[in-house]
Amino acid sequence: MVNELGWFYIGGMTVLFFFWAYGIVSFLLDLKNKFIPKGRQYLRGRRRIKEKERREKEREEREEQLY
């Protein structure tokens, strides 16, 4: 049989488990909704910049060949 201190311990561990689980779920949702989209956006931007630089370089090379 559980005495008062045991009930207090069980209740405290239940509350701590709730906040621990809430923290993990919140972190995973932040990853899904904030960090992963920002990372994808960053990579898309880097690819666009590289592609633009490549096209600009090709354009300059063609101009040099014309003159």
N, CA, C, O and CB atoms as a CASP TS submission, in Angstrom:
PFRMAT TS
TARGET T0000
AUTHOR 0000-0000-0000
METHOD Language model
MODEL 1
PARENT N/A
ATOM      1  N   MET     1       0.844  -1.179   0.000  1.00  0.00           N
ATOM      2  CA  MET     1       0.000   0.000   0.000  1.00  0.00           C
ATOM      3  C   MET     1       0.892   1.246   0.000  1.00  0.00           C
ATOM      4  O   MET     1       1.932   1.274   0.658  1.00  0.00           O
ATOM      5  CB  MET     1      -0.962  -0.004   1.225  1.00  0.00           C
ATOM      6  N   VAL     2       0.480   2.255  -0.733  1.00  0.00           N
ATOM      7  CA  VAL     2       1.266   3.467  -0.900  1.00  0.00           C
ATOM      8  C   VAL     2       0.866   4.489   0.168  1.00  0.00           C
ATOM      9  O   VAL     2      -0.317   4.761   0.374  1.00  0.00           O
ATOM     10  CB  VAL     2       1.076   4.054  -2.323  1.00  0.00           C
ATOM     11  N   ASN     3       1.876   5.049   0.842  1.00  0.00           N
ATOM     12  CA  ASN     3       1.574   6.081   1.844  1.00  0.00           C
ATOM     13  C   ASN     3       1.541   7.461   1.180  1.00  0.00           C
ATOM     14  O   ASN     3       1.642   7.562  -0.043  1.00  0.00           O
ATOM     15  CB  ASN     3       2.626   6.057   2.996  1.00  0.00           C
ATOM     16  N   GLU     4       1.400   8.521   1.981  1.00  0.00           N
ATOM     17  CA  GLU     4       1.261   9.873   1.440  1.00  0.00           C
ATOM     18  C   GLU     4       2.502  10.308   0.661  1.00  0.00           C
ATOM     19  O   GLU     4       2.382  10.937  -0.390  1.00  0.00           O
ATOM     20  CB  GLU     4       0.988  10.861   2.568  1.00  0.00           C
ATOM     21  N   LEU     5       3.671   9.984   1.159  1.00  0.00           N
ATOM     22  CA  LEU     5       4.907  10.352   0.457  1.00  0.00           C
ATOM     23  C   LEU     5       4.985   9.638  -0.891  1.00  0.00           C
ATOM     24  O   LEU     5       5.468  10.216  -1.865  1.00  0.00           O
ATOM     25  CB  LEU     5       6.148  10.008   1.318  1.00  0.00           C
ATOM     26  N   GLY     6       4.527   8.414  -0.961  1.00  0.00           N
ATOM     27  CA  GLY     6       4.497   7.678  -2.218  1.00  0.00           C
ATOM     28  C   GLY     6       3.567   8.324  -3.228  1.00  0.00           C
ATOM     29  O   GLY     6       3.907   8.454  -4.404  1.00  0.00           O
ATOM     30  N   TRP     7       2.378   8.731  -2.760  1.00  0.00           N
ATOM     31  CA  TRP     7       1.440   9.416  -3.653  1.00  0.00           C
ATOM     32  C   TRP     7       2.028  10.729  -4.165  1.00  0.00           C
ATOM     33  O   TRP     7       1.879  11.073  -5.337  1.00  0.00           O
ATOM     34  CB  TRP     7       0.111   9.680  -2.932  1.00  0.00           C
ATOM     35  N   PHE     8       2.697  11.454  -3.273  1.00  0.00           N
ATOM     36  CA  PHE     8       3.333  12.705  -3.673  1.00  0.00           C
ATOM     37  C   PHE     8       4.410  12.443  -4.737  1.00  0.00           C
ATOM     38  O   PHE     8       4.520  13.179  -5.718  1.00  0.00           O
ATOM     39  CB  PHE     8       3.950  13.414  -2.442  1.00  0.00           C
ATOM     40  N   TYR     9       5.181  11.407  -4.530  1.00  0.00           N
ATOM     41  CA  TYR     9       6.239  11.047  -5.483  1.00  0.00           C
ATOM     42  C   TYR     9       5.639  10.660  -6.848  1.00  0.00           C
ATOM     43  O   TYR     9       6.113  11.111  -7.890  1.00  0.00           O
ATOM     44  CB  TYR     9       7.092   9.877  -4.922  1.00  0.00           C
ATOM     45  N   ILE    10       4.607   9.832  -6.828  1.00  0.00           N
ATOM     46  CA  ILE    10       3.957   9.408  -8.070  1.00  0.00           C
ATOM     47  C   ILE    10       3.344  10.614  -8.791  1.00  0.00           C
ATOM     48  O   ILE    10       3.482  10.739 -10.007  1.00  0.00           O
ATOM     49  CB  ILE    10       2.868   8.344  -7.778  1.00  0.00           C
ATOM     50  N   GLY    11       2.678  11.489  -8.062  1.00  0.00           N
ATOM     51  CA  GLY    11       2.094  12.688  -8.662  1.00  0.00           C
ATOM     52  C   GLY    11       3.168  13.608  -9.239  1.00  0.00           C
ATOM     53  O   GLY    11       3.007  14.147 -10.335  1.00  0.00           O
ATOM     54  N   GLY    12       4.248  13.783  -8.507  1.00  0.00           N
ATOM     55  CA  GLY    12       5.338  14.634  -8.993  1.00  0.00           C
ATOM     56  C   GLY    12       5.978  14.072 -10.252  1.00  0.00           C
ATOM     57  O   GLY    12       6.263  14.819 -11.188  1.00  0.00           O
ATOM     58  N   MET    13       6.202  12.784 -10.286  1.00  0.00           N
ATOM     59  CA  MET    13       6.793  12.165 -11.470  1.00  0.00           C
ATOM     60  C   MET    13       5.846  12.248 -12.667  1.00  0.00           C
ATOM     61  O   MET    13       6.294  12.404 -13.802  1.00  0.00           O
ATOM     62  CB  MET    13       7.152  10.702 -11.182  1.00  0.00           C
ATOM     63  N   THR    14       4.544  12.145 -12.418  1.00  0.00           N
ATOM     64  CA  THR    14       3.564  12.277 -13.502  1.00  0.00           C
ATOM     65  C   THR    14       3.610  13.680 -14.091  1.00  0.00           C
ATOM     66  O   THR    14       3.594  13.843 -15.312  1.00  0.00           O
ATOM     67  CB  THR    14       2.141  11.958 -12.994  1.00  0.00           C
ATOM     68  N   VAL    15       3.666  14.688 -13.235  1.00  0.00           N
ATOM     69  CA  VAL    15       3.740  16.073 -13.714  1.00  0.00           C
ATOM     70  C   VAL    15       5.034  16.298 -14.483  1.00  0.00           C
ATOM     71  O   VAL    15       5.018  16.897 -15.558  1.00  0.00           O
ATOM     72  CB  VAL    15       3.640  17.067 -12.535  1.00  0.00           C
ATOM     73  N   LEU    16       6.155  15.826 -13.945  1.00  0.00           N
ATOM     74  CA  LEU    16       7.433  15.989 -14.638  1.00  0.00           C
ATOM     75  C   LEU    16       7.438  15.262 -15.977  1.00  0.00           C
ATOM     76  O   LEU    16       7.981  15.774 -16.956  1.00  0.00           O
ATOM     77  CB  LEU    16       8.577  15.481 -13.766  1.00  0.00           C
ATOM     78  N   PHE    17       6.843  14.079 -16.029  1.00  0.00           N
ATOM     79  CA  PHE    17       6.765  13.342 -17.295  1.00  0.00           C
ATOM     80  C   PHE    17       5.945  14.123 -18.314  1.00  0.00           C
ATOM     81  O   PHE    17       6.298  14.162 -19.493  1.00  0.00           O
ATOM     82  CB  PHE    17       6.151  11.942 -17.076  1.00  0.00           C
ATOM     83  N   PHE    18       4.843  14.750 -17.868  1.00  0.00           N
ATOM     84  CA  PHE    18       4.006  15.532 -18.778  1.00  0.00           C
ATOM     85  C   PHE    18       4.825  16.654 -19.414  1.00  0.00           C
ATOM     86  O   PHE    18       4.775  16.831 -20.631  1.00  0.00           O
ATOM     87  CB  PHE    18       2.782  16.114 -18.030  1.00  0.00           C
ATOM     88  N   PHE    19       5.577  17.417 -18.617  1.00  0.00           N
ATOM     89  CA  PHE    19       6.364  18.518 -19.172  1.00  0.00           C
ATOM     90  C   PHE    19       7.519  18.014 -20.034  1.00  0.00           C
ATOM     91  O   PHE    19       7.882  18.665 -21.014  1.00  0.00           O
ATOM     92  CB  PHE    19       6.903  19.394 -18.049  1.00  0.00           C
ATOM     93  N   TRP    20       8.099  16.869 -19.687  1.00  0.00           N
ATOM     94  CA  TRP    20       9.165  16.278 -20.491  1.00  0.00           C
ATOM     95  C   TRP    20       8.615  15.880 -21.867  1.00  0.00           C
ATOM     96  O   TRP    20       9.222  16.183 -22.894  1.00  0.00           O
ATOM     97  CB  TRP    20       9.782  15.046 -19.767  1.00  0.00           C
ATOM     98  N   ALA    21       7.476  15.207 -21.880  1.00  0.00           N
ATOM     99  CA  ALA    21       6.866  14.789 -23.146  1.00  0.00           C
ATOM    100  C   ALA    21       6.418  16.006 -23.946  1.00  0.00           C
ATOM    101  O   ALA    21       6.585  16.033 -25.166  1.00  0.00           O
ATOM    102  CB  ALA    21       5.668  13.848 -22.890  1.00  0.00           C
ATOM    103  N   TYR    22       5.855  17.008 -23.289  1.00  0.00           N
ATOM    104  CA  TYR    22       5.431  18.226 -23.973  1.00  0.00           C
ATOM    105  C   TYR    22       6.632  18.909 -24.623  1.00  0.00           C
ATOM    106  O   TYR    22       6.522  19.398 -25.748  1.00  0.00           O
ATOM    107  CB  TYR    22       4.729  19.187 -22.989  1.00  0.00           C
ATOM    108  N   GLY    23       7.760  18.953 -23.950  1.00  0.00           N
ATOM    109  CA  GLY    23       8.969  19.558 -24.491  1.00  0.00           C
ATOM    110  C   GLY    23       9.466  18.842 -25.733  1.00  0.00           C
ATOM    111  O   GLY    23       9.866  19.480 -26.707  1.00  0.00           O
ATOM    112  N   ILE    24       9.442  17.527 -25.698  1.00  0.00           N
ATOM    113  CA  ILE    24       9.887  16.754 -26.867  1.00  0.00           C
ATOM    114  C   ILE    24       8.954  16.994 -28.051  1.00  0.00           C
ATOM    115  O   ILE    24       9.421  17.222 -29.167  1.00  0.00           O
ATOM    116  CB  ILE    24       9.948  15.243 -26.533  1.00  0.00           C
ATOM    117  N   VAL    25       7.659  16.946 -27.825  1.00  0.00           N
ATOM    118  CA  VAL    25       6.695  17.166 -28.909  1.00  0.00           C
ATOM    119  C   VAL    25       6.828  18.579 -29.452  1.00  0.00           C
ATOM    120  O   VAL    25       6.788  18.781 -30.666  1.00  0.00           O
ATOM    121  CB  VAL    25       5.252  16.916 -28.420  1.00  0.00           C
ATOM    122  N   SER    26       6.984  19.553 -28.575  1.00  0.00           N
ATOM    123  CA  SER    26       7.138  20.938 -29.011  1.00  0.00           C
ATOM    124  C   SER    26       8.399  21.110 -29.850  1.00  0.00           C
ATOM    125  O   SER    26       8.378  21.808 -30.864  1.00  0.00           O
ATOM    126  CB  SER    26       7.175  21.876 -27.804  1.00  0.00           C
ATOM    127  N   PHE    27       9.488  20.487 -29.440  1.00  0.00           N
ATOM    128  CA  PHE    27      10.734  20.559 -30.199  1.00  0.00           C
ATOM    129  C   PHE    27      10.567  19.941 -31.585  1.00  0.00           C
ATOM    130  O   PHE    27      11.023  20.514 -32.574  1.00  0.00           O
ATOM    131  CB  PHE    27      11.863  19.853 -29.440  1.00  0.00           C
ATOM    132  N   LEU    28       9.925  18.792 -31.665  1.00  0.00           N
ATOM    133  CA  LEU    28       9.724  18.146 -32.965  1.00  0.00           C
ATOM    134  C   LEU    28       8.832  18.987 -33.878  1.00  0.00           C
ATOM    135  O   LEU    28       9.087  19.077 -35.079  1.00  0.00           O
ATOM    136  CB  LEU    28       9.112  16.757 -32.775  1.00  0.00           C
ATOM    137  N   LEU    29       7.801  19.594 -33.324  1.00  0.00           N
ATOM    138  CA  LEU    29       6.934  20.452 -34.133  1.00  0.00           C
ATOM    139  C   LEU    29       7.681  21.702 -34.601  1.00  0.00           C
ATOM    140  O   LEU    29       7.467  22.164 -35.722  1.00  0.00           O
ATOM    141  CB  LEU    29       5.684  20.853 -33.335  1.00  0.00           C
ATOM    142  N   ASP    30       8.555  22.252 -33.752  1.00  0.00           N
ATOM    143  CA  ASP    30       9.375  23.390 -34.170  1.00  0.00           C
ATOM    144  C   ASP    30      10.294  22.993 -35.318  1.00  0.00           C
ATOM    145  O   ASP    30      10.461  23.746 -36.277  1.00  0.00           O
ATOM    146  CB  ASP    30      10.201  23.928 -32.988  1.00  0.00           C
ATOM    147  N   LEU    31      10.884  21.817 -35.219  1.00  0.00           N
ATOM    148  CA  LEU    31      11.733  21.344 -36.308  1.00  0.00           C
ATOM    149  C   LEU    31      10.935  21.258 -37.605  1.00  0.00           C
ATOM    150  O   LEU    31      11.370  21.734 -38.653  1.00  0.00           O
ATOM    151  CB  LEU    31      12.343  19.974 -35.962  1.00  0.00           C
ATOM    152  N   LYS    32       9.766  20.645 -37.514  1.00  0.00           N
ATOM    153  CA  LYS    32       8.939  20.428 -38.704  1.00  0.00           C
ATOM    154  C   LYS    32       8.436  21.739 -39.301  1.00  0.00           C
ATOM    155  O   LYS    32       8.427  21.900 -40.522  1.00  0.00           O
ATOM    156  CB  LYS    32       7.756  19.535 -38.361  1.00  0.00           C
ATOM    157  N   ASN    33       8.022  22.666 -38.461  1.00  0.00           N
ATOM    158  CA  ASN    33       7.340  23.864 -38.954  1.00  0.00           C
ATOM    159  C   ASN    33       8.234  25.094 -39.101  1.00  0.00           C
ATOM    160  O   ASN    33       7.855  26.040 -39.792  1.00  0.00           O
ATOM    161  CB  ASN    33       6.218  24.195 -38.042  1.00  0.00           C
ATOM    162  N   LYS    34       9.418  25.108 -38.468  1.00  0.00           N
ATOM    163  CA  LYS    34      10.261  26.291 -38.536  1.00  0.00           C
ATOM    164  C   LYS    34      11.606  26.006 -39.168  1.00  0.00           C
ATOM    165  O   LYS    34      11.961  26.599 -40.186  1.00  0.00           O
ATOM    166  CB  LYS    34      10.460  26.859 -37.166  1.00  0.00           C
ATOM    167  N   PHE    35      12.351  25.100 -38.564  1.00  0.00           N
ATOM    168  CA  PHE    35      13.753  24.939 -38.937  1.00  0.00           C
ATOM    169  C   PHE    35      13.946  24.231 -40.273  1.00  0.00           C
ATOM    170  O   PHE    35      14.800  24.634 -41.063  1.00  0.00           O
ATOM    171  CB  PHE    35      14.473  24.182 -37.867  1.00  0.00           C
ATOM    172  N   ILE    36      13.185  23.206 -40.534  1.00  0.00           N
ATOM    173  CA  ILE    36      13.331  22.492 -41.807  1.00  0.00           C
ATOM    174  C   ILE    36      12.912  23.382 -42.983  1.00  0.00           C
ATOM    175  O   ILE    36      13.634  23.418 -43.979  1.00  0.00           O
ATOM    176  CB  ILE    36      12.492  21.193 -41.796  1.00  0.00           C
ATOM    177  N   PRO    37      11.777  24.107 -42.923  1.00  0.00           N
ATOM    178  CA  PRO    37      11.459  25.012 -44.037  1.00  0.00           C
ATOM    179  C   PRO    37      12.496  26.123 -44.221  1.00  0.00           C
ATOM    180  O   PRO    37      12.810  26.487 -45.354  1.00  0.00           O
ATOM    181  CB  PRO    37      10.092  25.633 -43.817  1.00  0.00           C
ATOM    182  N   LYS    38      13.034  26.669 -43.119  1.00  0.00           N
ATOM    183  CA  LYS    38      14.060  27.710 -43.245  1.00  0.00           C
ATOM    184  C   LYS    38      15.319  27.142 -43.890  1.00  0.00           C
ATOM    185  O   LYS    38      15.953  27.814 -44.703  1.00  0.00           O
ATOM    186  CB  LYS    38      14.394  28.315 -41.863  1.00  0.00           C
ATOM    187  N   GLY    39      15.686  25.917 -43.538  1.00  0.00           N
ATOM    188  CA  GLY    39      16.852  25.285 -44.150  1.00  0.00           C
ATOM    189  C   GLY    39      16.646  25.052 -45.636  1.00  0.00           C
ATOM    190  O   GLY    39      17.557  25.281 -46.432  1.00  0.00           O
ATOM    191  N   ARG    40      15.471  24.604 -46.013  1.00  0.00           N
ATOM    192  CA  ARG    40      15.175  24.401 -47.438  1.00  0.00           C
ATOM    193  C   ARG    40      15.207  25.720 -48.195  1.00  0.00           C
ATOM    194  O   ARG    40      15.725  25.788 -49.310  1.00  0.00           O
ATOM    195  CB  ARG    40      13.806  23.729 -47.615  1.00  0.00           C
ATOM    196  N   GLN    41      14.652  26.768 -47.592  1.00  0.00           N
ATOM    197  CA  GLN    41      14.647  28.083 -48.228  1.00  0.00           C
ATOM    198  C   GLN    41      16.086  28.578 -48.410  1.00  0.00           C
ATOM    199  O   GLN    41      16.424  29.137 -49.453  1.00  0.00           O
ATOM    200  CB  GLN    41      13.822  29.096 -47.388  1.00  0.00           C
ATOM    201  N   TYR    42      16.921  28.375 -47.409  1.00  0.00           N
ATOM    202  CA  TYR    42      18.320  28.783 -47.496  1.00  0.00           C
ATOM    203  C   TYR    42      19.031  28.050 -48.635  1.00  0.00           C
ATOM    204  O   TYR    42      19.763  28.662 -49.413  1.00  0.00           O
ATOM    205  CB  TYR    42      19.037  28.519 -46.163  1.00  0.00           C
ATOM    206  N   LEU    43      18.814  26.747 -48.727  1.00  0.00           N
ATOM    207  CA  LEU    43      19.464  25.974 -49.785  1.00  0.00           C
ATOM    208  C   LEU    43      18.966  26.384 -51.168  1.00  0.00           C
ATOM    209  O   LEU    43      19.757  26.457 -52.108  1.00  0.00           O
ATOM    210  CB  LEU    43      19.227  24.482 -49.570  1.00  0.00           C
ATOM    211  N   ARG    44      17.664  26.653 -51.308  1.00  0.00           N
ATOM    212  CA  ARG    44      17.134  27.124 -52.588  1.00  0.00           C
ATOM    213  C   ARG    44      17.776  28.442 -52.989  1.00  0.00           C
ATOM    214  O   ARG    44      18.130  28.640 -54.151  1.00  0.00           O
ATOM    215  CB  ARG    44      15.613  27.282 -52.515  1.00  0.00           C
ATOM    216  N   GLY    45      17.924  29.337 -52.031  1.00  0.00           N
ATOM    217  CA  GLY    45      18.547  30.624 -52.311  1.00  0.00           C
ATOM    218  C   GLY    45      19.993  30.469 -52.746  1.00  0.00           C
ATOM    219  O   GLY    45      20.450  31.150 -53.664  1.00  0.00           O
ATOM    220  N   ARG    46      20.719  29.563 -52.079  1.00  0.00           N
ATOM    221  CA  ARG    46      22.116  29.331 -52.460  1.00  0.00           C
ATOM    222  C   ARG    46      22.202  28.774 -53.876  1.00  0.00           C
ATOM    223  O   ARG    46      23.070  29.175 -54.651  1.00  0.00           O
ATOM    224  CB  ARG    46      22.797  28.367 -51.469  1.00  0.00           C
ATOM    225  N   ARG    47      21.309  27.855 -54.214  1.00  0.00           N
ATOM    226  CA  ARG    47      21.313  27.291 -55.569  1.00  0.00           C
ATOM    227  C   ARG    47      21.001  28.361 -56.611  1.00  0.00           C
ATOM    228  O   ARG    47      21.619  28.390 -57.675  1.00  0.00           O
ATOM    229  CB  ARG    47      20.298  26.144 -55.675  1.00  0.00           C
ATOM    230  N   ARG    48      20.047  29.240 -56.311  1.00  0.00           N
ATOM    231  CA  ARG    48      19.708  30.318 -57.246  1.00  0.00           C
ATOM    232  C   ARG    48      20.887  31.252 -57.471  1.00  0.00           C
ATOM    233  O   ARG    48      21.165  31.652 -58.602  1.00  0.00           O
ATOM    234  CB  ARG    48      18.511  31.113 -56.730  1.00  0.00           C
ATOM    235  N   ILE    49      21.574  31.595 -56.398  1.00  0.00           N
ATOM    236  CA  ILE    49      22.733  32.482 -56.523  1.00  0.00           C
ATOM    237  C   ILE    49      23.819  31.833 -57.375  1.00  0.00           C
ATOM    238  O   ILE    49      24.397  32.486 -58.244  1.00  0.00           O
ATOM    239  CB  ILE    49      23.293  32.841 -55.134  1.00  0.00           C
ATOM    240  N   LYS    50      24.099  30.555 -57.134  1.00  0.00           N
ATOM    241  CA  LYS    50      25.122  29.852 -57.925  1.00  0.00           C
ATOM    242  C   LYS    50      24.710  29.779 -59.395  1.00  0.00           C
ATOM    243  O   LYS    50      25.537  29.983 -60.283  1.00  0.00           O
ATOM    244  CB  LYS    50      25.358  28.426 -57.367  1.00  0.00           C
ATOM    245  N   GLU    51      23.441  29.490 -59.649  1.00  0.00           N
ATOM    246  CA  GLU    51      22.958  29.400 -61.026  1.00  0.00           C
ATOM    247  C   GLU    51      23.053  30.771 -61.711  1.00  0.00           C
ATOM    248  O   GLU    51      23.441  30.862 -62.875  1.00  0.00           O
ATOM    249  CB  GLU    51      21.497  28.875 -61.057  1.00  0.00           C
ATOM    250  N   LYS    52      22.701  31.817 -60.992  1.00  0.00           N
ATOM    251  CA  LYS    52      22.782  33.160 -61.556  1.00  0.00           C
ATOM    252  C   LYS    52      24.235  33.523 -61.866  1.00  0.00           C
ATOM    253  O   LYS    52      24.516  34.095 -62.919  1.00  0.00           O
ATOM    254  CB  LYS    52      22.166  34.190 -60.589  1.00  0.00           C
ATOM    255  N   GLU    53      25.154  33.198 -60.965  1.00  0.00           N
ATOM    256  CA  GLU    53      26.572  33.463 -61.211  1.00  0.00           C
ATOM    257  C   GLU    53      27.081  32.683 -62.418  1.00  0.00           C
ATOM    258  O   GLU    53      27.857  33.204 -63.220  1.00  0.00           O
ATOM    259  CB  GLU    53      27.401  33.110 -59.974  1.00  0.00           C
ATOM    260  N   ARG    54      26.643  31.435 -62.545  1.00  0.00           N
ATOM    261  CA  ARG    54      27.070  30.612 -63.677  1.00  0.00           C
ATOM    262  C   ARG    54      26.573  31.204 -64.997  1.00  0.00           C
ATOM    263  O   ARG    54      27.323  31.282 -65.970  1.00  0.00           O
ATOM    264  CB  ARG    54      26.559  29.168 -63.515  1.00  0.00           C
ATOM    265  N   ARG    55      25.283  31.627 -65.024  1.00  0.00           N
ATOM    266  CA  ARG    55      24.743  32.231 -66.239  1.00  0.00           C
ATOM    267  C   ARG    55      25.452  33.542 -66.576  1.00  0.00           C
ATOM    268  O   ARG    55      25.725  33.824 -67.742  1.00  0.00           O
ATOM    269  CB  ARG    55      23.243  32.473 -66.086  1.00  0.00           C
ATOM    270  N   GLU    56      25.746  34.334 -65.557  1.00  0.00           N
ATOM    271  CA  GLU    56      26.446  35.592 -65.773  1.00  0.00           C
ATOM    272  C   GLU    56      27.851  35.344 -66.337  1.00  0.00           C
ATOM    273  O   GLU    56      28.302  36.066 -67.226  1.00  0.00           O
ATOM    274  CB  GLU    56      26.529  36.387 -64.461  1.00  0.00           C
ATOM    275  N   LYS    57      28.525  34.342 -65.826  1.00  0.00           N
ATOM    276  CA  LYS    57      29.865  34.003 -66.307  1.00  0.00           C
ATOM    277  C   LYS    57      29.810  33.542 -67.768  1.00  0.00           C
ATOM    278  O   LYS    57      30.647  33.941 -68.577  1.00  0.00           O
ATOM    279  CB  LYS    57      30.496  32.902 -65.419  1.00  0.00           C
ATOM    280  N   GLU    58      28.827  32.705 -68.102  1.00  0.00           N
ATOM    281  CA  GLU    58      28.670  32.250 -69.480  1.00  0.00           C
ATOM    282  C   GLU    58      28.367  33.419 -70.413  1.00  0.00           C
ATOM    283  O   GLU    58      28.885  33.478 -71.528  1.00  0.00           O
ATOM    284  CB  GLU    58      27.559  31.203 -69.571  1.00  0.00           C
ATOM    285  N   ARG    59      27.532  34.346 -69.958  1.00  0.00           N
ATOM    286  CA  ARG    59      27.192  35.512 -70.765  1.00  0.00           C
ATOM    287  C   ARG    59      28.440  36.363 -71.025  1.00  0.00           C
ATOM    288  O   ARG    59      28.661  36.825 -72.144  1.00  0.00           O
ATOM    289  CB  ARG    59      26.100  36.353 -70.066  1.00  0.00           C
ATOM    290  N   GLU    60      29.245  36.563 -69.992  1.00  0.00           N
ATOM    291  CA  GLU    60      30.472  37.338 -70.151  1.00  0.00           C
ATOM    292  C   GLU    60      31.441  36.649 -71.107  1.00  0.00           C
ATOM    293  O   GLU    60      32.092  37.317 -71.910  1.00  0.00           O
ATOM    294  CB  GLU    60      31.139  37.556 -68.794  1.00  0.00           C
ATOM    295  N   GLU    61      31.544  35.326 -71.030  1.00  0.00           N
ATOM    296  CA  GLU    61      32.429  34.589 -71.939  1.00  0.00           C
ATOM    297  C   GLU    61      31.965  34.732 -73.392  1.00  0.00           C
ATOM    298  O   GLU    61      32.787  34.886 -74.296  1.00  0.00           O
ATOM    299  CB  GLU    61      32.482  33.099 -71.544  1.00  0.00           C
ATOM    300  N   ARG    62      30.653  34.681 -73.611  1.00  0.00           N
ATOM    301  CA  ARG    62      30.135  34.860 -74.969  1.00  0.00           C
ATOM    302  C   ARG    62      30.397  36.270 -75.480  1.00  0.00           C
ATOM    303  O   ARG    62      30.736  36.458 -76.649  1.00  0.00           O
ATOM    304  CB  ARG    62      28.638  34.561 -75.011  1.00  0.00           C
ATOM    305  N   GLU    63      30.239  37.257 -74.610  1.00  0.00           N
ATOM    306  CA  GLU    63      30.523  38.636 -75.014  1.00  0.00           C
ATOM    307  C   GLU    63      31.979  38.808 -75.392  1.00  0.00           C
ATOM    308  O   GLU    63      32.292  39.490 -76.368  1.00  0.00           O
ATOM    309  CB  GLU    63      30.160  39.607 -73.898  1.00  0.00           C
ATOM    310  N   GLU    64      32.888  38.187 -74.616  1.00  0.00           N
ATOM    311  CA  GLU    64      34.323  38.280 -74.933  1.00  0.00           C
ATOM    312  C   GLU    64      34.629  37.618 -76.265  1.00  0.00           C
ATOM    313  O   GLU    64      35.482  38.092 -77.015  1.00  0.00           O
ATOM    314  CB  GLU    64      35.167  37.634 -73.824  1.00  0.00           C
ATOM    315  N   GLN    65      33.942  36.532 -76.560  1.00  0.00           N
ATOM    316  CA  GLN    65      34.180  35.842 -77.833  1.00  0.00           C
ATOM    317  C   GLN    65      33.675  36.674 -79.013  1.00  0.00           C
ATOM    318  O   GLN    65      34.213  36.584 -80.117  1.00  0.00           O
ATOM    319  CB  GLN    65      33.496  34.462 -77.829  1.00  0.00           C
ATOM    320  N   LEU    66      32.649  37.476 -78.778  1.00  0.00           N
ATOM    321  CA  LEU    66      32.113  38.300 -79.861  1.00  0.00           C
ATOM    322  C   LEU    66      33.041  39.458 -80.211  1.00  0.00           C
ATOM    323  O   LEU    66      33.072  39.892 -81.363  1.00  0.00           O
ATOM    324  CB  LEU    66      30.745  38.836 -79.479  1.00  0.00           C
ATOM    325  N   TYR    67      33.786  39.958 -79.253  1.00  0.00           N
ATOM    326  CA  TYR    67      34.638  41.129 -79.503  1.00  0.00           C
ATOM    327  C   TYR    67      36.023  40.768 -79.852  1.00  0.00           C
ATOM    328  O   TYR    67      36.850  41.649 -80.088  1.00  0.00           O
ATOM    329  CB  TYR    67      34.663  42.018 -78.333  1.00  0.00           C
TER
END
